[in-house]
């Protein structure tokens, strides 16, 4: 399985993003406050309906939309290639009429409204956030020891600690990974 497309509307610092993701490794790099972590958070949110950073869903809505839109919302859409075909996952956060304090979460899988628990398993992710190493990774059923060592060495030559952080089976194949070098 791998995430083939990610679309974000009013999510964190993204007003609009449409991103095609090839199978294999995807490395994101850039200056601070450019949205690398927000992109990782969006993938994780699509898989789990929870944010690893935000305490409330209203924190996920772009602040310009929250201030300027008559009905503020955030929308995340992901297309996932699986053995049995493609699955479309959509999560929309819509402000309720309560002064902007609460948002209603609407979840759809292939256009059909679902509960949060029904979404689990459609997009499998693992989030690594060891604060001591100051990096973040969303990994989709991939073998860390195969693809992360060369990637880590090309960005940070002294990244020998990858082997001790994660070990997985040599038969796992890389499908999609997003890595952010923390600062």
C-alpha positions in Angstrom: 0.0 0.0 0.0 1.1 3.5 -0.6 -0.3 7.0 -0.6 -0.5 8.1 -4.3 -2.0 11.6 -3.8 -2.5 14.1 -1.0 -4.8 17.1 -1.2 -5.1 19.7 1.5 -7.4 22.7 1.8 -7.0 25.1 4.7 -5.0 22.6 6.7 -2.4 24.3 9.0 -0.2 26.6 6.8 -1.5 25.1 3.5 -4.3 27.1 1.9 -4.3 24.6 -1.0 -1.9 21.7 -1.8 -2.2 18.9 -4.4 0.7 16.5 -4.3 1.2 13.3 -6.3 3.5 10.9 -4.4 5.3 8.2 -6.3 5.9 4.7 -4.9 9.3 4.7 -3.1 10.9 7.2 -0.9 10.0 10.9 -0.8 12.4 13.2 1.1 11.2 16.6 2.1 13.6 19.3 3.2 13.5 23.0 3.6 13.7 25.9 6.0 11.9 26.0 9.2 8.1 26.9 9.1 7.7 25.8 5.5 5.1 23.0 6.3 7.2 19.8 6.4 5.9 18.7 9.8 2.3 19.8 8.8 2.5 17.5 5.7 3.5 14.6 8.0 0.7 15.5 10.4 -1.8 15.5 7.5 -0.8 11.9 6.5 -1.0 10.8 10.1 -4.4 12.5 10.5 -5.8 10.8 7.4 -4.7 7.4 8.8 -5.8 7.9 12.4 -8.2 10.9 12.5 -6.0 12.3 15.3 -3.3 14.8 15.3 0.0 14.1 17.1 0.5 17.8 17.7 -2.9 19.6 18.1 -5.0 19.5 21.2 -8.2 20.4 19.4 -9.3 20.1 15.7 -9.7 23.8 15.5 -5.9 24.2 15.6 -5.7 22.3 12.3 -7.7 24.9 10.3 -5.7 27.5 8.5 -5.9 30.7 10.5 -6.8 32.8 7.4 -9.8 30.5 6.7 -10.8 30.7 10.3 -10.8 34.6 10.2 -12.1 35.2 6.6 -14.4 32.4 5.6 -18.1 32.6 6.5 -18.0 28.8 7.3 -14.3 27.9 8.1 -13.3 24.3 7.2 -10.2 22.2 6.6 -10.3 19.3 4.1 -7.7 16.5 3.7 -8.0 13.9 0.9 -5.7 11.0 0.3 -5.7 8.3 -2.4 -4.2 5.0 -1.3 -3.1 2.3 -3.7 -3.8 -1.1 -2.2 -3.7 -4.7 -3.4 -7.4 -4.6 -4.2 -7.4 -1.2 -5.9 -7.5 2.4 -4.8 -9.2 3.8 -1.8 -10.1 7.5 -1.4 -10.0 8.9 2.2 -11.5 12.3 3.0 -11.7 14.1 6.3 -13.4 17.5 6.5 -13.4 19.6 9.6 -16.4 22.0 9.6 -16.9 24.8 12.1 -20.1 24.4 14.2 -22.2 27.5 15.1 -20.6 28.0 18.5 -18.2 30.9 18.0 -15.5 28.8 16.3 -14.7 26.7 19.4 -15.6 23.3 18.0 -15.4 21.6 14.6 -17.4 18.6 13.4 -15.3 15.9 11.7 -16.8 14.3 8.6 -15.1 11.2 7.4 -15.6 9.5 4.0 -14.1 6.4 2.5 -14.7 6.2 -1.3 -17.4 8.8 -0.9 -19.3 7.0 1.8 -19.7 8.6 5.2 -17.9 6.5 7.9 -17.1 6.6 11.6 -13.5 7.2 12.7 -13.0 3.6 13.8 -14.1 2.4 10.3 -11.2 4.4 8.8 -8.5 2.5 10.6 -6.6 0.1 8.4 -7.2 1.9 5.1 -3.9 3.8 5.4 -1.2 2.3 7.7 1.3 4.6 9.1 3.9 4.7 11.8 5.0 8.0 13.3 8.5 8.1 14.8 9.1 11.1 17.1 12.1 10.5 19.3 12.7 13.9 20.8 16.3 13.1 21.5 17.0 12.7 17.7 14.9 15.6 16.7 13.4 14.1 13.5 10.0 13.0 12.4 9.0 10.3 10.0 5.8 8.9 8.6 6.5 5.4 7.3 4.0 3.4 5.3 4.7 -0.3 5.7 8.3 0.1 4.7 11.6 -1.4 5.7 13.5 1.3 7.6 16.9 -0.4 7.5 16.8 -0.7 3.7 15.8 2.8 2.6 16.5 5.1 5.5 20.2 4.4 6.0 21.3 5.8 2.6 18.8 8.7 2.9 19.9 9.6 6.3 23.6 9.5 5.4 23.1 11.7 2.4 21.5 14.4 4.5 23.4 13.8 7.8 26.7 11.9 7.4 26.8 10.8 11.1 23.3 9.2 11.2 24.5 5.8 12.3 21.9 5.8 15.0 19.2 4.7 12.6 20.0 1.1 13.0 19.4 1.2 16.8 16.2 3.1 16.4 14.3 0.8 14.1 14.7 -2.7 12.8 12.3 -4.5 10.5 12.1 -7.5 8.3 14.4 -7.5 5.2 11.4 -8.7 3.1 9.4 -5.5 3.6 9.4 -3.3 0.6 9.5 0.5 0.6 6.4 2.1 -0.8 6.2 5.7 0.5 8.1 7.6 3.1 8.4 11.2 4.1 11.3 12.3 6.2 11.9 15.7 7.9 15.2 16.7 9.3 14.3 18.6 12.5 16.1 21.8 13.4 
